Amino acid sequence: MHKTRINLSGFVQQKLPLFLFLFTFSILIVFCTSQTPAAEKETTAEAIEKDIAQEGAGAAASDPLAKVNNTDLKWTYFSRNDPDDSRINDFWIKGAYMFAPWFKFNYELHYWETDKTGSSENDWESLRLKPIFFLKDGKLGSWKYRLATGFEWILDFNNDDKGIGSGSDQIAPLFGVALLPRKGTTLVPLVQQFPSYNGDNVNTTAFRLIGLQQLPNRFWGKLDLKVPVDWENDETVPASGELELGKMFTSLFGIYVNGLFGIGGNRTFDWGAGLNLRFVY
């Protein structure tokens, strides 16, 4: 009798992006059509004030699932893991705005300088738009939690001939949980699927864990671990980590620095560093 063998890896590679995309939007449709007047009792300003009181303004703006308005002006340097030891200088703006207690809109705009091609090139890299929908806030014992979903729309500026960008446009659904074991401490596990719909083939599942700690004197710290699985390149795992330390000098303005490091033999960069200005409003 002939037995059919199932290629599980191939099935996951082909079907998982579509499944996650449809699953995410099904949740959004159910959520947006089931809002009741009770869900609107808390104003947007009250939701922001509560999260800033819980996490601190600086740490809250580094939490992708916090309810906060902020704009960051950022410079990040990467030393790439390639035969030429090329570099990337990423000049970018990153921000978020709360339109409702249940909806936050995130944005990023990146401009690169790199010598990946052998000579210095600079141009726009990508525009990233990320709506986040807050599904539920609750409590398990002494731990508070928040469930959220959304997607990231990545628009590449087609400058990959200069060594800039991924050469693909992507829509990446995500799901995350914010866990708050005590005031000033936040843990955020996230999962996100990156499938391309235009340009070069991209198919990556990224697992992420963020730890945030409010510190004395308006300081905060962050640890951010990313473990992506690249289904298009033999299921390699170009993992990385980031350490962040910042200080809010007023309730509206802060500065933070970050150090980045690639993990494992498939890392895309060896190390990186950044200097950033933060505006919270």
PEVEN-V448142 format. One record per residue. N is the residue number from 1. RES is the residue in three letters. OMEGA is omega in whole degrees, 0 to 359 (* if undefined). Layout:
n;res;omega
N;RES;OMEGA
N;RES;OMEGA
This chain:
n;res;omega
1;MET;180
2;HIS;180
3;LYS;178
4;THR;179
5;ARG;180
6;ILE;175
7;ASN;186
8;LEU;180
9;SER;179
10;GLY;179
11;PHE;180
12;VAL;182
13;GLN;184
14;GLN;190
15;LYS;186
16;LEU;179
17;PRO;181
18;LEU;180
19;PHE;181
20;LEU;179
21;PHE;181
22;LEU;179
23;PHE;181
24;THR;183
25;PHE;173
26;SER;177
27;ILE;181
28;LEU;180
29;ILE;179
30;VAL;183
31;PHE;185
32;CYS;181
33;THR;182
34;SER;178
35;GLN;179
36;THR;177
37;PRO;180
38;ALA;181
39;ALA;182
40;GLU;182
41;LYS;177
42;GLU;179
43;THR;178
44;THR;180
45;ALA;179
46;GLU;179
47;ALA;179
48;ILE;182
49;GLU;180
50;LYS;181
51;ASP;178
52;ILE;177
53;ALA;181
54;GLN;188
55;GLU;191
56;GLY;186
57;ALA;182
58;GLY;181
59;ALA;181
60;ALA;180
61;ALA;175
62;SER;179
63;ASP;183
64;PRO;181
65;LEU;176
66;ALA;178
67;LYS;186
68;VAL;171
69;ASN;178
70;ASN;172
71;THR;178
72;ASP;171
73;LEU;195
74;LYS;167
75;TRP;179
76;THR;178
77;TYR;177
78;PHE;167
79;SER;189
80;ARG;176
81;ASN;178
82;ASP;184
83;PRO;183
84;ASP;183
85;ASP;183
86;SER;185
87;ARG;169
88;ILE;166
89;ASN;183
90;ASP;175
91;PHE;188
92;TRP;176
93;ILE;183
94;LYS;181
95;GLY;179
96;ALA;178
97;TYR;179
98;MET;177
99;PHE;179
100;ALA;179
101;PRO;183
102;TRP;186
103;PHE;176
104;LYS;179
105;PHE;180
106;ASN;179
107;TYR;174
108;GLU;174
109;LEU;187
110;HIS;174
111;TYR;186
112;TRP;159
113;GLU;182
114;THR;176
115;ASP;182
116;LYS;182
117;THR;183
118;GLY;175
119;SER;183
120;SER;177
121;GLU;176
122;ASN;179
123;ASP;177
124;TRP;182
125;GLU;183
126;SER;169
127;LEU;183
128;ARG;180
129;LEU;188
130;LYS;171
131;PRO;179
132;ILE;179
133;PHE;180
134;PHE;187
135;LEU;187
136;LYS;167
137;ASP;181
138;GLY;182
139;LYS;174
140;LEU;187
141;GLY;179
142;SER;182
143;TRP;169
144;LYS;178
145;TYR;176
146;ARG;176
147;LEU;181
148;ALA;176
149;THR;180
150;GLY;177
151;PHE;178
152;GLU;178
153;TRP;184
154;ILE;179
155;LEU;180
156;ASP;182
157;PHE;173
158;ASN;175
159;ASN;181
160;ASP;175
161;ASP;176
162;LYS;184
163;GLY;185
164;ILE;176
165;GLY;182
166;SER;183
167;GLY;182
168;SER;170
169;ASP;187
170;GLN;167
171;ILE;192
172;ALA;176
173;PRO;182
174;LEU;175
175;PHE;182
176;GLY;177
177;VAL;172
178;ALA;181
179;LEU;182
180;LEU;182
181;PRO;178
182;ARG;181
183;LYS;178
184;GLY;180
185;THR;182
186;THR;173
187;LEU;184
188;VAL;169
189;PRO;182
190;LEU;169
191;VAL;183
192;GLN;180
193;GLN;182
194;PHE;172
195;PRO;177
196;SER;175
197;TYR;180
198;ASN;179
199;GLY;182
200;ASP;180
201;ASN;174
202;VAL;178
203;ASN;187
204;THR;171
205;THR;185
206;ALA;174
207;PHE;187
208;ARG;176
209;LEU;180
210;ILE;172
211;GLY;182
212;LEU;179
213;GLN;172
214;GLN;183
215;LEU;180
216;PRO;175
217;ASN;176
218;ARG;172
219;PHE;170
220;TRP;177
221;GLY;179
222;LYS;168
223;LEU;185
224;ASP;180
225;LEU;180
226;LYS;181
227;VAL;178
228;PRO;174
229;VAL;184
230;ASP;184
231;TRP;181
232;GLU;184
233;ASN;174
234;ASP;175
235;GLU;176
236;THR;184
237;VAL;179
238;PRO;186
239;ALA;179
240;SER;177
241;GLY;180
242;GLU;173
243;LEU;184
244;GLU;175
245;LEU;183
246;GLY;178
247;LYS;172
248;MET;180
249;PHE;170
250;THR;177
251;SER;185
252;LEU;188
253;PHE;177
254;GLY;176
255;ILE;174
256;TYR;176
257;VAL;177
258;ASN;174
259;GLY;183
260;LEU;181
261;PHE;174
262;GLY;183
263;ILE;174
264;GLY;184
265;GLY;181
266;ASN;181
267;ARG;179
268;THR;176
269;PHE;179
270;ASP;180
271;TRP;178
272;GLY;179
273;ALA;183
274;GLY;174
275;LEU;193
276;ASN;173
277;LEU;182
278;ARG;177
279;PHE;180
280;VAL;184
281;TYR;*
